[in-house]
Structures are given as C-alpha cells and as structure tokens.
C-alpha cells in the first residue's frame, strides 16, 4: 500500500482548496492511504472526509510527538503543497520519499524562495501536484470538499433552522470579518446592507469564530449572530439551507463555497482570479492598486482603503440584477 502525506500548513482557505488533490489520488490509485499535515486551525475541517484517512495538526510545540506519531503509521511518500522548507524537513525526518521539495522561508513579513505558482487559480494550482502521481486530468470534475458534519450537530442545526425560518423571509449568510482588517468590508456599508435586508423582512445570519462575536454585535441592524456556535464542518450544512451568502476573501467563504449557494464575494487586496469561488458574483474595488496582495501592511488610511471603496450600492446592484433575493 502506498501511504502518502500531503503537507499544507497554510490558511483554512488554502487547505479547503487543496482537497481535490486527495480525491484525484484516491481515484487514481486503488490501494492508497492519504494523510494530511495541517496547522491546528484547519484540522477539524478534514475529519470525516471521504478521501482523507488521517489528519495531523503540526505546530512548533508538538512537532516531536507528531513526527513520532506519523512515523509509527509508516507513511512513505510526501507531497509538499505549501512548499515550505520546514514541511520538507519534517517529511524527511519522518522518512518519506519526497515527491517534491519546498524551500520557502518566512522571516517577519518577508518570504524567501517563495513557493511556485503553477496556475493563477488556486484550485487548479493545488490540483497540479497530482502530476507527481498521475498523468490523468480531471478538469472541473473534482471540486473542494470538507469533512462531513457530525450527526448530533446536524440535529442541533435542524432545530435552529426550524426556529429562525419563522423569523426571517430568507436566510442570508454574512461573513463580516477576516483575519486582516483591510480585507474587511466597511462597517458603514455593512450597516446599509443589513438595513436593506431588514426592510425585506430578512434577518441576516452572521457566521464566524468565537472571537468575532463582539465585532458582529457592533454592526447596526437586526440580525442573528451565530459566530462560534457551530463547527466549521457545519457551515456547508447550514449553507445548503440558505438562499445567499455575502463574504470577504476568507476561510469560511471557501468552506461554504463547497455547496451550491450563490455567493457575492467582495475583493480588495487579494486577487479574485486566484481566490474567488468559480461561480461567485465578484465585487472588486476599482482602485488602481488593486489587487496589491499586501493585506498585512496596507498603508492607506482608514476610509480610503480598497474595501472602503466597495459601496453597498454595488452589492445591491448585483443582487437585483441577478434576482438573488
């Protein structure tokens, strides 16, 4: 049996978009076991996944125990999707045959020996590592997926859905916060959007992590705040019952994009050609500097950033033109 480790210790969205690689390998090799090595925050995403057998959360504090655990399971090959030098060294220490090598090093905000970009679109980029295994091409047949939601959480969601359907005309999901402030939509424009939905008898449902609760509460307007109440693996199950989602470029957007829900994706510093879901309605800032890819250190003052330039009216126009509500 071939036992292949896939290393992707990048963000949540990156991990979601890497999952087609596992499916392609499983469809190509009849006798194979696939393990994923990810950052702590992404581990739960891949539990109960159709094409991933084991998930290992790696960080600096547990590296010895994780290496020891993986060694005991006899993984013998590795694909370094994140192309980090540290991931390459970990795979080497485990004793894997390196199907490729990565040399990227991060020093402060700078990256040295950056990973290769094989395709402008992130999904196709990550799929390209399948060439290390097979010459077969799967085109758009293979799409990102995450692990299945637990049954007890599904029951909890079903109960919650039956309750909120009596309070709102439609279910509109809103992802209002990302890890970087300058990727967030203006609070002023978000408040206008919230009011627009309220006028139509809609209570928007805000989703996010536990740390997003207070941020969401400060957004003016009537709403439902379920940040931190359900796991990330529950988001597709919730999205399947929703009518529309509005999101910035962040991990939860890629999670709900694994369903067929219409998504309006707001883009400032990041590049929609690479990161936007294929069927999303993209609303992008028109500033000349967009996309700058500098979401960690934008020097524009508040009120004049690319995300500030995206008005509520632009979002409303997309909704009304495409009859999304």
C-alpha positions in Angstrom: 0.0 0.0 0.0 1.2 3.5 -0.8 0.9 5.9 2.1 1.1 9.5 1.0 1.3 12.6 3.2 0.1 15.9 1.9 1.6 18.9 3.6 -0.4 22.1 3.6 0.2 24.2 6.7 -1.2 27.4 5.2 -4.6 29.0 6.0 -8.0 27.4 6.2 -9.0 28.5 2.7 -5.8 27.1 1.2 -6.5 23.7 2.9 -10.0 23.6 1.6 -8.8 24.3 -1.9 -6.2 21.6 -1.7 -8.8 18.8 -1.0 -9.3 17.9 -4.7 -5.7 16.7 -4.7 -6.7 13.9 -2.3 -9.7 12.9 -4.3 -7.6 12.7 -7.5 -5.1 10.5 -5.8 -7.8 8.2 -4.4 -9.4 7.9 -7.8 -6.0 7.1 -9.4 -4.5 4.6 -7.0 -6.6 1.7 -5.8 -4.6 0.9 -2.7 -3.5 4.1 -1.0 -3.8 5.8 2.3 -3.8 9.6 2.5 -2.8 11.7 5.5 -2.8 15.5 5.7 -0.4 17.6 7.8 -2.0 20.9 8.5 -2.0 23.8 11.0 -4.0 23.4 14.2 -6.8 25.6 13.0 -7.5 23.5 9.9 -7.5 20.0 11.4 -11.2 19.8 12.1 -12.1 20.6 8.5 -10.7 17.3 7.2 -12.1 14.9 9.8 -14.7 12.5 8.3 -13.5 13.4 4.8 -14.4 11.0 2.0 -10.9 10.9 0.6 -8.6 11.7 3.6 -7.8 8.9 6.0 -5.9 10.8 8.7 -5.2 14.4 9.8 -2.2 15.6 11.8 -2.0 19.1 13.3 1.5 20.2 13.4 3.0 23.2 15.3 6.3 24.1 16.9 5.3 22.9 20.3 4.2 19.4 19.3 6.5 18.7 16.4 8.4 15.8 18.1 5.2 14.0 19.1 3.6 14.5 15.7 6.7 13.2 13.8 6.8 10.2 16.1 3.1 9.5 15.6 3.3 9.7 11.8 6.4 7.6 11.8 4.5 4.8 13.6 2.0 4.8 10.8 4.6 4.1 8.2 3.8 6.9 5.7 6.3 6.5 2.9 5.8 9.4 0.4 5.1 13.1 0.8 3.8 16.0 -1.4 4.8 19.4 -0.1 1.9 21.6 -1.3 2.9 24.5 0.9 6.4 24.2 -0.4 7.8 25.3 3.0 11.3 24.3 3.9 10.1 23.3 7.4 7.5 21.0 5.9 10.1 19.4 3.6 12.4 18.8 6.6 9.5 17.3 8.6 8.7 14.9 5.8 12.4 14.0 5.5 12.6 13.3 9.3 9.5 11.1 9.0 11.3 9.0 6.4 9.1 9.8 3.4 10.2 9.8 -0.2 9.9 13.4 -1.2 7.8 13.6 -4.4 8.7 17.3 -4.5 10.6 19.7 -2.3 9.8 23.2 -0.9 12.3 25.9 0.2 10.0 28.8 1.2 11.1 30.5 4.4 9.2 33.3 6.2 11.2 35.9 8.1 8.9 38.5 9.7 6.6 39.7 6.8 9.0 38.6 4.1 9.1 35.3 2.3 12.2 34.0 0.7 12.3 31.3 -2.0 8.5 31.6 -2.5 6.5 28.6 -3.5 6.0 28.0 -7.2 2.7 29.1 -8.7 1.7 26.5 -11.2 -1.7 28.1 -12.1 -3.2 31.5 -11.4 -6.3 29.8 -10.0 -5.6 28.3 -6.6 -7.7 25.2 -7.1 -6.0 24.4 -10.3 -2.7 25.3 -8.8 -3.1 22.8 -6.0 -4.6 20.2 -8.3 -1.4 20.4 -10.4 0.5 18.4 -7.7 -1.4 15.4 -8.9 1.0 15.3 -11.8 3.5 13.8 -9.3 1.2 10.8 -9.1 -0.7 10.5 -12.4 -1.0 12.0 -15.9 -4.8 11.8 -15.8 -6.5 15.2 -15.9 -9.8 15.7 -14.0 -10.7 19.2 -15.3 -13.5 20.7 -13.2 -14.9 17.3 -12.2 -13.1 17.3 -8.9 -14.1 20.2 -6.6 -13.2 21.2 -3.0 -14.9 19.3 -0.2 -14.5 19.3 3.6 -15.3 16.6 6.2 -18.9 15.7 7.0 -20.8 17.4 9.8 -21.4 15.2 12.9 -25.0 13.9 13.1 -25.6 15.4 16.6 -24.6 18.8 15.2 -26.9 18.3 12.3 -29.8 17.8 14.7 -28.9 20.9 16.5 -28.8 22.9 13.2 -32.1 21.4 12.1 -33.7 22.6 15.3 -32.1 26.1 14.9 -33.3 26.3 11.3 -36.9 25.5 12.1 -36.9 28.3 14.6 -35.3 31.0 12.5 -37.4 30.2 9.5 -40.3 31.7 11.5 -38.4 34.9 12.0 -36.9 35.7 8.5 -38.2 35.7 4.9 -34.9 34.4 3.6 -31.7 33.0 5.0 -28.8 35.2 4.0 -25.4 34.3 5.4 -22.8 37.1 6.0 -19.1 36.6 6.8 -18.2 40.0 8.1 -14.7 39.5 9.5 -11.4 38.2 8.2 -8.0 37.8 9.9 -6.9 41.1 8.3 -8.7 44.4 9.0 -8.1 45.8 5.5 -9.8 42.7 3.9 -13.0 43.6 5.9 -15.9 45.4 4.3 -16.6 48.9 5.7 -18.8 48.8 8.8 -20.8 51.7 7.4 -21.6 49.9 4.2 -22.2 46.7 6.0 -24.8 48.5 8.2 -26.5 49.8 5.0 -26.6 46.2 3.7 -28.1 45.0 7.0 -30.8 47.7 6.8 -31.6 46.8 3.2 -32.2 43.2 4.3 -34.2 44.2 7.3 -36.5 46.2 5.0 -37.3 43.0 3.2 -38.1 41.1 6.3 -34.7 39.4 6.4 -32.6 38.8 9.4 -29.1 38.3 8.1 -27.2 35.4 9.7 -23.6 36.3 10.6 -21.2 33.5 10.9 -17.6 33.4 12.2 -15.5 32.2 15.0 -15.8 32.8 18.8 -13.5 35.9 18.5 -15.9 37.5 16.0 -18.9 37.7 18.3 -18.4 41.2 19.7 -17.4 42.6 16.3 -20.6 41.3 14.8 -22.7 42.6 17.6 -21.5 46.2 16.9 -22.9 46.1 13.4 -26.1 48.2 13.3 -29.3 46.5 12.4 -31.4 43.5 13.4 -29.5 40.2 12.8 -28.8 36.7 14.0 -25.3 36.2 15.3 -24.2 32.5 15.3 -20.4 33.1 15.4 -18.7 30.4 17.4 -22.0 28.4 17.8 -21.3 25.7 15.2 -18.1 24.0 14.0 -16.6 24.8 10.6 -17.7 21.4 9.3 -21.2 22.5 10.0 -21.1 25.5 7.7 -21.9 23.6 4.4 -24.9 22.0 6.1 -26.1 25.5 7.1 -25.3 26.9 3.7 -27.4 24.3 1.9 -30.4 25.7 3.7 -29.6 29.3 2.9 -30.5 31.5 -0.1 -27.5 33.7 -0.4 -24.1 34.4 1.1 -22.1 37.6 1.2 -18.4 37.3 2.2 -14.9 38.7 2.0 -12.0 36.5 0.9 -11.5 34.3 4.0 -11.5 30.6 5.0 -15.3 30.3 5.8 -16.1 31.7 2.4 -14.2 28.8 0.8 -16.0 26.4 3.1 -19.5 27.5 2.2 -18.4 27.6 -1.5 -18.2 23.8 -1.4 -22.0 24.0 -1.7 -24.2 25.4 -4.5 -25.2 28.6 -2.6 -24.9 31.8 -4.5 -22.1 33.9 -3.1 -21.3 37.6 -3.5 -17.6 37.8 -2.9 -16.1 41.2 -2.0 -12.4 41.6 -3.1 -9.9 44.3 -2.2 -6.2 43.4 -1.7 -6.5 39.8 -2.7 -6.9 38.6 -6.3 -10.2 37.1 -7.3 -8.6 35.4 -10.3 -6.8 33.2 -7.9 -9.1 33.0 -4.9 -12.7 33.7 -5.8 -15.0 30.7 -6.0 -15.7 29.8 -9.6 -19.4 30.7 -9.5 -19.2 33.6 -7.2 -20.5 37.1 -8.1 -17.3 39.1 -7.6 -17.5 42.7 -6.5 -14.0 44.2 -6.6 -12.6 47.5 -5.7 -11.6 49.7 -8.7 -8.6 51.4 -7.0 -5.5 51.3 -9.2 -3.5 49.5 -6.6 -5.9 46.5 -6.5 -5.0 43.7 -6.1 -1.9 44.6 -4.1 -1.6 41.3 -2.1 -0.5 43.4 0.9 -3.3 42.6 3.3 -0.9 42.6 6.2 0.6 46.0 5.7 -1.6 48.4 3.6 -0.5 52.0 4.2 -3.8 53.7 3.2 -5.7 55.5 5.9 -9.0 54.2 7.2 -11.9 55.3 5.0 -9.7 55.3 1.9 -8.8 51.6 1.5 -9.9 49.4 -1.4 -12.6 47.7 0.8 -13.9 51.1 1.8 -14.3 51.8 -1.9 -16.8 49.0 -2.3 -20.2 50.6 -1.7 -23.4 48.9 -0.6 -25.0 50.1 -3.8 -22.6 47.9 -5.8 -23.7 44.9 -3.8 -27.4 45.7 -4.1 -27.0 46.1 -7.9 -25.6 42.6 -8.1 -28.4 41.2 -6.0 -31.1 43.0 -8.0 -29.6 42.3 -11.5 -29.3 38.6 -10.8 -32.5 38.3 -8.7 -30.6 36.7 -5.9 -33.3 37.5 -3.4 
